[in-house]
Amino acid sequence: MKPSLKFVILIVLIIFSFIIHILGLMNLIPLLITAPILFLSLLIFFYSLGNRKRFRGFKS
């Protein structure tokens, strides 16, 4: 089964934000910038993962 493009983009975003956060842990970029970016990318990923199979009512 082929993963949808949305989840591939979100996983790439998480990997990118994790690398940026590692740079923040090495004090190259402020952690006040990198931590919210990583948090938001994880939040968006898990929100979209949990919102996939939700019952949206009967269509008339």
HUZI-V53729 format. One record per run of one state. SS is the DSSP state (2 for helix, 1 for strand, 0 for the rest). FROM is the first residue (numbers start at 1). TO is the last residue. If there is no record, write none. Layout:
BEGIN
ss=SS from=FROM to=TO
ss=SS from=FROM to=TO
END
This chain:
BEGIN
ss=0 from=1 to=4
ss=2 from=5 to=25
ss=0 from=26 to=30
ss=2 from=31 to=50
ss=0 from=51 to=60
END
